[in-house]
Amino acid sequence: MGMKDKAGKTQGQAKQKMHEGQQQAQQRGQQAQQRGEQAAQRGEQAAQRGQQATQERGRQMTERGRQNIDDTEREMRDRFDQDYDA
């Protein structure tokens, strides 16, 4: 095998390795992009869950407030009835 043949073979192998490296780098870039998109989706889902939890707590507090008002009115009527039935 002549020097030119050997040099050509070595150059071809180097180009092949470079091409493989470029493909791997491209794949890593795509995977990183996918992970970034997944992280963004998880962030959006967490925000939605937080918003839903806040709304539910608001509903619970509103219901408790109504219950407290109803209890207070009932207590006032009971006291009034006790005071004037005696």
LUMDRENDREN-205727 format. One record per residue: x, z, y of N, C-alpha, C in turn; residue in three letters. Coordinates in steps of 0.001 Angstrom, whole numbers, padded with zeros to 6 digits, always signed. Each point is the difference from the previous one (the first is absolute). Layout:
BEGIN
XZYXZYXZYAla
...
***
This chain:
BEGIN
+000844+000000-001163-000844+000000+001163+000892+000000+001229Met
-000297-000899+000910+000826-000121+001185-000355+001041+001042Gly
+000834+000086+000985-000226+000979+001071-001285-000302+000764Met
-000264-001309+000188-001220-000361+000723-001236+000408-000788Lys
+000044-000215-001297-001142+000379-000847-000229+001503+000029Asp
+001118+000734-000096-000105+001453+000011-000530+000492+001351Lys
+000485-000578+001074-000448+000385+001347-001474-000346+000177Ala
-000400-001165-000492-001405-000407+000103-000903+000928-000777Gly
+000442+000407-001192-000788+000917-000827-000131+001359+000686Lys
+001119+000485+000527+000001+001296+000684-000904-000052+001234Thr
+000070-001097+000727-000835-000166+001192-001482-000042-000396Gln
-000315-000668-001075-001388-000068-000482-000509+001372-000415Gly
+000868+000762-000658-000396+001356-000394-000233+000880+001224Gln
+000854-000166+000995-000140+000789+001231-001312-000346+000706Ala
-000323-001284+000044-001265-000412+000629-001200+000565-000761Lys
+000096-000018-001336-001084+000525-000835-000198+001504+000269Gln
+001108+000734+000051-000074+001441+000248-000573+000264+001396Lys
+000412-000810+000974-000511+000159+001358-001503-000256+000025Met
-000445-001017-000696-001416-000339-000081-000786+001149-000651His
+000551+000557-001080-000652+001123-000678-000102+001208+000933Glu
+001073+000239+000750+000004+001119+000957-001058-000184+001072Gly
-000141-001240+000480-001020-000284+001012-001412+000237-000556Gln
-000211-000413-001247-001307+000197-000622-000307+001494-000166Gln
+001000+000755-000422-000195+001443-000171-000292+000665+001339Gln
+000714-000417+001035-000227+000569+001322-001417-000325+000488Ala
-000435-001218-000278-001353-000395+000391-001039+000846-000743Gln
+000230+000226-001286-000922+000821-000783-000037+001431+000533Gln
+001172+000548+000328+000045+001357+000552-000749+000064+001327Arg
+000138-001022+000799-000717-000051+001280-001504-000026-000214Gly
-000444-000794-000968-001433-000077-000288-000520+001330-000530Gln
+000793+000642-000860-000412+001296-000542-000083+001044+001112Gln
+000960-000023+000901-000024+000949+001118-001223-000243+000877Ala
-000329-001250+000218-001181-000339+000801-001264+000508-000690Gln
-000082-000184-001312-001166+000469-000748-000118+001520+000072Gln
+001143+000685-000138-000025+001464+000089-000440+000435+001390Arg
+000448-000712+001009-000419+000320+001365-001497-000192+000184Gly
-000521-001083-000553-001444-000254+000104-000791+001070-000755Glu
+000504+000398-001168-000685+001038-000771+000015+001332+000752Gln
+001110+000303+000637+000097+001236+000766-000990-000028+001165Ala
-000124-001153+000635-000952-000127+001104-001432+000195-000494Ala
-000303-000558-001162-001339+000172-000574-000266+001463-000317Gln
+001009+000675-000569-000174+001425-000309-000211+000796+001285Arg
+000701-000371+001037-000175+000674+001284-001404-000193+000544Gly
-000510-001213-000097-001362-000278+000466-001021+000781-000824Glu
+000214+000049-001313-000930+000740-000864+000029+001487+000328Gln
+001180+000523+000248+000117+001427+000340-000717+000282+001318Ala
+000129-000909+000945-000681+000176+001289-001515-000021-000185Ala
-000474-000899-000849-001437-000070-000262-000493+001278-000665Gln
+000777+000509-000966-000396+001246-000667-000023+001151+000999Arg
+000983+000023+000886+000031+001043+001021-001197-000084+000919Gly
-000368-001209+000361-001154-000204+000873-001278+000435-000712Gln
-000132-000347-001270-001186+000389-000758-000080+001516-000124Gln
+001146+000635-000242+000019+001463-000127-000401+000650+001321Ala
+000467-000554+001099-000349+000538+001316-001498-000146+000256Thr
-000556-001152-000359-001432-000205+000181-000793+000967-000860Gln
+000451+000215-001226-000702+000923-000902+000066+001421+000545Glu
+001164+000397+000509+000112+001344+000592-000925+000122+001204Arg
-000111-001054+000776-000906+000018+001146-001440+000171-000436Gly
-000392-000705-001056-001366+000138-000523-000234+001418-000505Arg
+000994+000550-000703-000145+001358-000522-000133+001010+001141Gln
+000807-000181+001038-000065+000923+001137-001352-000120+000700Met
-000513-001216+000123-001307-000206+000629-001085+000685-000826Thr
+000077-000149-001304-000987+000629-000881+000094+001516+000091Glu
+001221+000527+000042+000177+001453+000140-000566+000478+001327Arg
+000218-000775+001041-000536+000360+001316-001513+000062-000035Gly
-000623-000993-000614-001472+000007-000121-000470+001208-000805Arg
+000714+000284-001073-000363+001138-000849+000125+001301+000778Gln
+001059+000130+000797+000179+001211+000804-001121+000153+001021Asn
-000398-001106+000611-001110+000053+000978-001284+000405-000704Ile
-000259-000600-001160-001209+000346-000756+000018+001472-000395Asp
+001150+000490-000458+000107+001412-000385-000227+000906+001201Asp
+000563-000338+001128-000155+000813+001209-001464+000038+000435Thr
-000655-001160-000013-001419-000039+000379-000841+000834-000959Glu
+000294-000077-001280-000730+000769-001005+000202+001500+000237Arg
+001248+000407+000283+000297+001405+000270-000746+000478+001244Glu
-000035-000839+001019-000702+000383+001238-001501+000170-000260Met
-000586-000902-000776-001434+000121-000318-000273+001266-000818Arg
+000898+000255-000968-000167+001200-000822+000081+001259+000856Asp
+000964+000068+000907+000135+001171+000871-001216+000131+000914Arg
-000442-001135+000528-001175+000024+000880-001207+000527-000779Phe
-000190-000530-001205-001123+000436-000840+000114+001483-000312Asp
+001210+000480-000321+000196+001410-000312-000293+000871+001210Gln
+000488-000460+001174-000183+000800+001207-001472+000104+000390Asp
-000751-001060-000139-001372+000011+000481-001024+000291-001103Tyr
+000426+000069-001248-000909+000387-001076-000036+001512-000118Asp
+000997+000666+000525+000086+001459-000150-000984+000756+000832Ala
***
